[in-house]
Amino acid sequence: MLIVLALAVGFLAYQNLEDVTVRAFWWEFRTPLLVVIVATAVLTLVFHTLIRLVVRWRRRRSRHEADRGARNRRRKR
C-alpha cells in the first residue's frame, strides 16, 4: 500500500516542476512544487507514525496498569 501511495505522489509531483514561493512564519523561499509535495507527504507520514506510537504506548501503559490492579486485588483476597 505504501509503495502505491509513494508512486502516486511521485507521479503527481513530477508533473509539477515549476517553482513556487513558499512562505512559512518568517521564512520565504522559492522551490519546485515537486519538493513541496514530497516534503509534505514525508512529514505527514512521520507525524502519523509518531501519533500511532503515542497511542500504542498509552494503550499498552493502561493495559499494564489494569493488569497490575487485577493482580493486586487477587493478592488481597
Number of C-alpha atoms within 10 A of each C-alpha: 6 7 8 9 11 14 12 12 15 15 12 14 17 16 10 15 13 11 14 15 11 14 10 8 6 5 7 10 10 11 14 16 19 21 16 16 16 17 12 12 15 13 11 12 12 12 11 11 12 12 12 12 12 11 12 12 12 12 12 12 12 12 12 12 12 12 12 12 12 11 11 11 10 9 8 6 5
